[in-house]
Each structure stands twice: as C-alpha cells, then as structure tokens.
Amino acid sequence: MPSLASRVRMLCLVVLLTAAVPPAAAQQAGELRAVHRAGQTLLTWTEVPAARASDEPTVADVKRLAQDLARQRIRYRLYRSDKPIRTLDGLECVAEVSPLSGWNIEYYGDPKPQQKALRYVIEEGKPPLGPNVAVWAHNPATAGRAWYAVTACRGDQEDKSLDAANVLRQPVDETVGLGLPVLQRVEKPKSFNYVDNPTLHYYVRWEPASHCGQPGRPYDYLVAIPPRLAKPAAVGIHLHCWGGNLNSGYGWWYNAEKGAILLASNQVPYDWWTGYHEKYFQRRRSKETWSDGVVRPYTQRRMMAFLDFVASRWEVDLSRTFAAGSSMGGSGSPMLAIRNGGRIAWAVSWVGVHVPAHSPHFKGSYAQVYGEPEWGVKFEDGVSAWDHYDDAKYLRSHPRDEVGLITFSNGKNDSGIGWPQAMEFLRALQETHRPFVFVWGQSGHGQRATMPVTLGERVMELDLRTDRSLPAFNGCSLDDDPGDGRPDRGDAKGQINLFLAWKTDDAVDADGRWEMTVYLIDKSPRGECTVDVTPRRCQRFKGEPGQAFVWTNTVDGGQVQTGTALADQWGLVTLKGVKLSRSPCRLAIRRKP
C-alpha cells in the first residue's frame, strides 16, 4: 500500500494535471455528421454542455443563453481538408460558428416573449435537429472529396483533441452549386391572409456567398398555395413591412383569387429589400472599413433565386411573376421590379420609399446598410450605392430598360416616408415613359394602392406578362394634380392613369407594326379623355431614333384619328393626344415606308 506521502504526491499530480487542462477540454464538440446536396454541405455536431438549451425554450430564452455564451466566448471552429484529418497542424480554420446554431430564432421576425424557438430540419421528411445539435453550411468553391473536423473553444483556449466523434472518418463527395432549400413543415390553416384553406410550405435555405454577406446564414421562406391553384400559376413575391415577417405585413395575398402562389421571406438585415455592404456582418461599420468594399444586391438575388426554386417544384408561369409590399415592402417591390424588369411583370406598392436619400425619417436606416452618403460607398458596378437604389435616378439612367406596370400609393401627409421623394419617382416615371398607376391622399402611412380596371386592392385584373407589350400613359386629361412636391400644393387626393385600361389578348407586336385596344373603364368620371400613349416592353416592334411612323385610332370600325410620330433618341414612339372613350379604341402604328 502506498505511503501517505506517496498518496499526497499522487493527488497533487492529479490536481496539477487537471488544472493544466483548458476548461474547454472536457467539453469538446462531438458526433460530427455531414449531408451534401446540390453544392452545399451541411455539418451537424453536438454542442458542449454549456450551450445546451432546454427542450422547448422561447426565442427570448435562446437569445439570453446566446448572450451568456458570447460573454464566455464559447464557439466552434470548423476545419476542411482534401485528405483524412489526423491533426490540425497546417490546416486553416474555414469558419467559426457561434453556439445554438440549430435554433431558428429569426422565423418570427420580431418575436413575442412567449413564442417558442424552432429547430431546423436539414433533411426533408426527417425530424428537426435535437436541442443540443449545432449546424453549419458550406458551399465549396471546387468539387472533390473533403474531410471535416470541429473543435470547441472557450476564450483563447481551443481544444484541438481529435477522435472519431469530432472528425469525419469518411469523406464528403462535394459538388459546386447553390444548395437547395429544405422543407421544414407543411401547415394547412383554416385561413391565411384572408384566403381560406391554403397550404403553407415553410422552407429554410442556408444561403451561399452570392446571396448573403454571411455565407451559410439560414433564411426562412414561405410558399403559400391557394385552394384553387392555377396551372400554370403566377408567383407573387410578397415583401413585408417594418416589424412584419414572412407571414404578414405585405398588404394582401395578391391574386390568390386567380390562383397565384405567395412567396415570402424574412428580411435580415433591414435593407428595405435591396442589398447591403459586403462587410455588414463583420460589425465594423465605418468609412475606413466600408470604403474598401461594395454594396451588393444580396436580398434581391436570394429572393429571385428562391423564385427559381419554386419554379422547379410547382408548375408556374414565370412570365407572370409580380412583386408586392407595404411600407418597407412597398419600397422594395418597385425597386425589385425596376431592376429586374425582364423577370417581374408588375408590382404593387403601398407607401414606399423611392428615393432613400430624400426620406425624412428613414434615410438613416438605409445608411446602416449602404454607409453614409458622404462615405462614397459604391454599388458593385461602380456606381454610388445611393444612386443605384434611387428609383428616379435609376429610371433616368436606364431609359431603354423595360419595366412592368407599377401601381403605387403615397400619402401626402406621410411625414416619415416623405412626399417630395414620391413626387421625384412620379416625375421620373413620366419623363421616361414607363407604365404606372398612382394614387395619393391624406391617409398618411395608411394610403393604399389601387388596382386598375376593378379599382380594388387585391386583384390585378389585367393579364400582365414579361413577354407581352403594354402601353405607358402620360398627360391624361383625367389626371388630378399632385402639385410640385410640396405637400400643401396641388390636389389633396387624386390619381394618375387610374381610369385607363387595355386588352391584353389582342395586341399585335411585330416588326414595324404595333396594335392595341385601349379604353376608359366604366367607373371613369367622364366618358372621354385625351392621353399620350407609348408602346413599351415590345418584343418585336422597335424604332430607331428619328424613324417616322404613322398611327390611327379606330372606334367601332370608324377611324377617329390619324397622325405621325418620330421615334425619340431611345427609339420610343409616342402618340400624342390620343382620344379615348369607354368604347374600345384600336390604336395601330406602322413604320413609314
């Protein structure tokens, strides 16, 4: 039996050895697993004990635990190699991941205290991850076999011990791609946004670098299917307001009555559904750091990419895609439509910001993602980021770009969004001959847009498509006077182009020839008007600057007008002073021989 002195020496040695082990050493990550799909590897592992939440915590509980773990500087490091990993020597850490990454705490947008945190599903049809499992996504730049390892860190200490639990023993056969959204669940509520008996498909996509300034960040998406789905169906990209989320805050479920699919997501960060600086998530916002970098349209890209995914799962008509939103979403919907004119057929916007630099209350919000205007931060194409996301400037600097119909509203007394900036947008639409409908009034931030033909809010009666020509109206004699940009000038409430409509199924769009039936709706205040008409989004009818055209206006088989027009410097042909009535008026344009 060892002597008392020997036993004391052994005990001291154990104490010394235990003290020499970093706190994280007894808390290594484990059970590392990998799933690869379509260019994306999803890695999961068990959290260290300190990072394990209860089985059903609220979002607030998870956030509090995350703050406590951040103070302790607990995190994980991921390593990747093209060879089996037996040591970390010579390997570069490819990512540091915060604890609790398996919890979805952004689904609700601005959560209420009692709302339960959700767990991510990483494989469709399988249950959510366990409460002590973390997840990280990686889109490799090159294809091939890869091995991964994960370690736990606390403070400056990293446990670099490796065993079968935190190292992949078998490689992942990786490909290059964007990855695929993963279905989280399907719900069938009795009603959703005033539509009865829909089917709601909730997805999460861990976004690649082209879609997010923080590669691998998860985003929630909703695909809502109406009870009578059109085949093929239009898809409406619905953008929520400040404080909203993917389930609400975008006005209506537009065109649900016509069988349209609703696509929605959450907005992180609050970039007004546009884009943000590539260094935004690095949390070092300053002129010095952001001057070395650019603003990229991450949010617009990820929304359009998810639209492509929807088209791969459902029978849809992408030529009928539209964008919709209110307030922040009403800012984002025309911005998306204007910059993606080849993909968005029309847009509806309630009380949006169209010129961020001139919004009295929300300019500072845009500055959080673009940088201050005086910093001179560029968009990725070299233009000022503030100029790129100025709708008026964008329209004027891209006069040939085709844009679908934009129906929008602003309140003259909306001091937060701002009336003068809405007027700048209106004038740019008029000057560049873009198709639009505009209503304004004294409802402040509650001013709602009106749809043409029906004068309702929810349904676009016109069958608008990206591959079909439409008319742009200007100077209608039924227009009200919005004033000069000052809220106390002009008519307190009114409309522009609201009572004009056209048939979408009998147009002629051919080389040197264009025809369309245009008319005043029955609810127009008078039975006749005059208006300038410019064919837009023409597929075959094109003019060269200075080229001459002749046009006619025929009603009930009788010619009521004829005239000539010259294509302007952009090749646009505008018919001046066209007389319209409630009877269908057939406009025909021919290139002069």
N, C-alpha and C positions, 0 to 999 in steps of 0.2 A: 504494500500500500504506500503511495507516495507520501512523503513527509508533509507536514503543514506548510513548510517554507516552499516546497515544490508546488503544492496546490496553489498557494498565493501567487507564485511566479506565473503559473499557467493561466490563472484568472486574469492577471494583469495583461498577459499577452493577448488574450481574447478581447479584453476591453480595448486595447490599443488597436488591434486589427479591425474591430467593429467601428471604432472612431475614425479609422482611416478610410472607410468605405463612404463614398459620397451618398447623400440622402437618397438620390435617385436610383442608386444601385439595386436596392431591394424593390424597386418599383419600375421595372423595365416593361416596355410595351411587349405584347405577345400576340400569338395566333394570327400572324400576318397572312392575308389571303389576297388574291388578285383575280379580277374579271376583266377581260378585254373585249370591247365591241367597237367596230367601225372607227378605229383610230384612237380610241381612248381606253386607258387602263384605270380601273377603279380599285384602289387598295383599301383594305379594312384591317383593323387590328384592335385588340382590347386596350382600353385605357389603363393608365396607372390608377391605383386605388383612390388617390386624392381627387381624381377627375371623374369619379363615378357618381352620377346623379341618382335620385330615386326613380322608381319605375314610371311614375306619372307626374313629373313636375310641371308647373306652369312655365310659360315663357319667361316670366319675371324670375322664377327660381333659377332657371338655367342661366339667365343673364347675370344674376348675382354670383352664382358659382363661377362663371367665366371671369368676372372681375376679380374674384378672390384668387383664382389660378393665375391670372395675369400678374397680380402683385407678387406671387411666388415665382413668377417667370417659369412656369411649367409649360413645356411644349415638346413637340416631336420633330425629329429630323429624319428625312427620307433620303436614301441613297440608291443609286441606279448604276448597273454595270452590265457590260456585254459579256461578262464572264461570271462564273459562280463566285459568290461573295464569301470569303473566309476571314477577311479582315477589312477594316475601314481605311487602312493606310493607303493613301494615294487616290481615294475616292472623293469626289466632290459632292457635297450635300445639294440635292436638287430642289429641296423645299423644306421650309419649317412650317409646321402646322400647329395651330392652337388647339387646345383640348376642346372636347364637346362638339366636334365637327359632325358627329352623327345626328345631332339635334337640329331640326328645322325651326328656327326662331324668327324667320322672316316671312312665313306664309301669311300671317295676318296683317302685314304692313305695320300699322300702329296698334299693337295688341292691347286688349283689356287685361287687367291683372289676373282674372280668373281663367283665362284661356290656356288650355293645355299645350305644351310643346309637342310637336310631332317628330317622329323618327323617319329617317329617309329609307326608302326602298331602293336597292341598287340593282335588283334583278326582277323583271316583270313577272308577276304571278307568285312571287315569294313574299314572305312576311317582312316587315320593317326590320332594320338592324336592331340588335339588342341595346339596352340602355347604357351599356359600358363599351360600345364599339364606336371607333372613330373611322372616318373615311376621307380619302384624298383622291383627286382625279388628275391624271397626267396624259396629255396628248403628245406623244413623241414626235420629234421632227423627222426621224428616219425609221424605216421599218427594220425589223430584225428581232432576235431573241434578247430578252432583258431579264436580269435578276434584280430584286429589290431587297432592301433591309430598312428597318425602322428602329430608332432609338429614342429613349426618353431623356429629357433634360430638365434640370431644375437650377435656376440661376445660371452660374457659369459652369456648372458641372454637367457633363454628358456621360451617361452610362454606355460605353462602347462595347459592352459584352455582347457576343453573338452566339445564338444557338438556333435550334430548329424552330423555335417559337417566333423569333423576330427577323428571320431571314427566309426568303423563298428558296427552297431546295430545287424546285423545278422552274425553268424559265417561262416567261410570258412571250408568246409569239405575237409581236406587236405590228400593227399596220399604221399608216398615216391617214388621218381623217379628223372630222369634227366631233366624232362621238354621236351618240343617239340619246334623245330624251328617254327617261324611264318612267313608265306609268306608275303612279303612287297608289291610286284608288279610283273607283268609279262610284259616283253618287247619283241618286235619282230622287231629287226632292219633288214635292208637290208643285212648287213654284220657284222660279228664279228670275229676278228682274222682270216680274210681271208676265213671264212666259210659263204656262202650265206644263207639267210633265216633261221637263227636259232631261237629258242625260249629260252629266258633267264628268269629264275625264281630266284628272289632275296629273300633271307631269312635273318632273324636275329634270333640268339639264345642267350638268356641270360644264360651264362654258369654256371654250378654248380661247387662246390669246387674241384671236381676231374679233371675238365678240365681247371681251371683257378685259379691263385693265388689270384684273387679278385672276390670271388663268386658273381654271379649276373651281371657280366660285359657283355654287349652286343657285339657280333661279327657278322659281315656281312659275308654271304656266297652266292655263285652263283652256280646254277645248269644250265648249258647250254646244250640244247638238239639240236642235228643236224637235218637237214631236213629229212634225212633218218635214223631214229633211228633203230639200230639193236635190235632184240628181241630174247634172252636177250642181253643187251648191256654191254660192258665193261665200267668201270668208271676210268677216269684218274684224279688223284689228282694233280692239277697244282699249283705250288708254285712260287710266284712272286719274282722278284729281289728287290734290294735296290731301294726305290723310286717308285716301282710299286704298284699295287693294285689288287684286285680280277678280274679286267677286262683286265689286260695286264701285261707284264713283265715276262712271263714264257716260252718264245720261240715261240711255235706254239700251236694250238689246236690239240694235237696229236691224230691220228687215228680217226679224225672226218669223214674221207672218209670211214672208216669201221663201222660207226655208233656209235662211243664211246661218252659217256657223259663226259663233262668237269665239274669238281668240283673245285672250287677255294674259297679262303677266303683272308682276310687281316691279316697282321701279327702285332700283338700288344702283348708284346713288340717285338723289333727286336732281336729275339733269334735264328735267322737263321733256323727257322722251327724245333726247337728241344725242348727245355724246359728252365726253369729259376728257380731261387731261390724262395722258397715259401714265402719269405718276400720281394720280389722285389717291390710290390706295396705299401709297407709301407714307402718307400723312405728313409730308414735309412741303406744305404749300407756301411758296414764296416766289418772288420774281426771279431770284437767282436759280432756284432749282427748277422752276417751270419754264424758264426761258430755254433750257436745254431739253426740249421735248415738244410734243404737239398734242392738240385735241383730236381725238378720233371718234367717229360715229358709232361707238360700241353698241349703244342701246338700239339705234335704228337697225344695225346689222343683225343683232341677235333676234329682233322681232321678225325681220324678213327671213332669217334662216329658219326660225320656228314655223313660219308660214310654209316654207318648202317641206318641212317635216309633215305638217298637217296634210299637204297635198299628196304625200306618199302613203298616207293611211286612210284617207277618205276620198271619195270621188268629188272633186271640187273643180270649179271653173276659175282659174287664176286671173282671167281677163276681167272678172267682175269683183276683184278684191277692193275693199274700201277701208278707210280709217275713220275713227270716231273718238271723240273725247270731250271732256268738260274741264274748264279752268286749266290746270296744268296739262291735262289730257287734251283740252281744246287748243292748247298751244302746240302740243306735239303732233296732233293729227294733220293739220295742214303742212307743218314742217316735213313730216314723213312723206306726204303726198307730193309736195313740190319737188323734193329731192329724189323721189322715186317715181317720177311720172310715167315711166314705162311699165310700172307694176301696180300702181294704185289708180283705180278707175274714178273714184270720187272720195270726198272727205266731208265730214260734218264737224263743226267746231263751235262749242259754246264758250264765250268769254275768254278767249285765249290771248296770250302774249305773242305778237307777231314781230316786234322789234325789241328784243330784250334790253338793249342799251337805253331805251326810252320808256321802260316800265317804271313808274314812280316807286312802287313798293318791292318789286321782285327782281330788279336789276342785281341786287346783292346776292340773290340766290343763284343766278346764272354765273356770277363772278366766282362762286365757290367751286364751280366745275370747269370754267373756261380760264380763270385767272382774271385779275382786274384789267379793264380795258387798256390802261396805260402801260401794262406789262408787255403788250405787243405779242402775246402768245399766238402762234399760228395754228390754223387747221392743218390737217395732214397734207393738203395740196399746196400749201404755202401761202394761202390767203389768210387774213386775220380771222381768228375763230369767231369774233363778234360779227364780222361782216358775213361770214359763211352762214351763220344762223340768224341773220337779219332777213326776214322773208321779203321785204321790199327791195333790198339791195340784190338779193339772190335772183328775184324775178327779172330785175332790170339788167343784170349782168349775164343772164341766160335767156335771152329773148326767144331763141329758137326751140328751147326745151318745151316739150308738151306737158301740160298739166291737166288733170281731170277737173270736173266740176267741184268747186269748193263752196259749200253753203255754210255761212258762219254768222255769228252774232257778237255784239259787244254792247255793253251798257254805257250810255253817255256819262252817267254818274258813277261809274265804277272807278273810283279814285285809286284803288290798289293796282289793278291791271293797267289802267290808263287809256283814255280815249284818243289822244293825239297819235299814239303808236298804231291804233286800229285804223285811223284815217290814212296813215302812211301806207299801210298794207293795201287798203282800198284803192288808193291812187295808183299804186304800182300795178295792181290787177287790171285797172282800167287802161293805163298807159301801154301796157304790154299785151293787151287784147287776150286776157285769159278768161275762161268761163267761170262765173261765180254768181251766187245769190247772197245778198247781205241784208240783215235786219238789225235795227238798233232801237233803243228805247230808254226808259227811265227805271228799269228793273235792276240796275246796278249789276252785281255779280250773279244775279239770277236770270239775266237775259238769255232766252233760249233761241236757238236757230230754228228756222222754218224750212220745211222741205218744199220744193217746187211741186206744182200740179195740185196736190192734195191740201197744201198749206198746213199739214200736220207736223208732227215732230219725229215719229218713229220710223216711217216707211218712205224710202226713196222710190217713187212710182216709176221714174224714168229708168229704162234698162240701159245702164251706162257700162261701157267696156273699154278696156285699154286699147283694143284693136278696132275701135269704131269712132268715126269722126263726130264732133259735136260743135255747136255754134257758140261763139263768145259774143255777148251782147254789150253794147255800150251806148250811153246817152239816150236811154229810153225816155219818152215824153211822160211816162207814168212814174218815173223815179221821184222819190222825195229828196229833199235837200239835207245832206248830212252836215253841211257847214264847212268851215275852213280849218277844222281841227281843234277849235276851242269849244268846250262843252256847251257853252251858252249861245252858240251861233247855229243857225240852221234849224231844221225841224227837230223837236224834242224826241220824236219817234218816227220811224219810217222804214223804207225798204228800197232796194235797188235790184231790178231784174226779177222780182218775185213772181210776177204775173205772166212771165214768158215761158213757153214750153215748145217742144218739138217732138216729132215722131222718130222713134229710134229704129224702126224696122223697114223704112222705105227710102233710106238715103242712098245716094249714088256718089261714090268716091273713086273716080277714075282719072287716068292721065288726061289732063286738060279739061276735065268736066267734074262738076260737083253739084249735087242737088239735095234739098232737104225740105221737109214740110214743117213750117213753123207757125205758131198761133198764140193767141191770148187765151188764158184759161177762163172758164165761165165766171170765176169769182173776181175777175179783174174789175176795178172800179169804173172803167169806161170800156166801150166796145172796140175802140180803135187806138192805135198809137203809132209813133214812128220810132225807129231804133236803128243803130248801126250793127251790122252782122259780119263777123269774121269767122270763116271756117277754121277750126283748129283740130289737132290730133288727126290730120289727114294721113291716110295710109298710102295713097297714090296721087292725089291731087296736090301738085306742088307748083309754086310760082317762082320765077326768077325776078330779082329786083328790077323794077321798071317795066316788066312784062304787062301787056294790056289784056284785059278780059271784058267780056260783055255779060250782062246779067238781066234776068227777067223775074218778075213776080206775078204768078198766075193764081187766080182765085176762081173756083168753080168753072174752070176751063177758059176763063177770060183773062187776058193779060192786063194787069192794072199798073204795072211799072216796067220800065226798062232803063238801063244805064250802062255806064262803063266804069271800070276801076283799074288802077295800076297797082301792081304788087309793090309793097314798100321795100325798104332796104333789107328786111329779113325774109322777103318772099311771101309775106302775108297779104291776102286780098281782102279788103274791107268794103262792104256795100253800105253806102251812106244813105240815111234817111229812108230806110225800108218801111213801107206801110204794112202794118199787121192788124188783123182783126180776130174775132172769135172763130171765124171760118178758117179752115186750113189754107195757108198761103204757101204755094210751091215756089221756092227760090231755086233758080238754076243759073249756074255760072259756066261760061265757055271761054276757053282761051281764044283770043283773036287769031285768025289765020295769018 
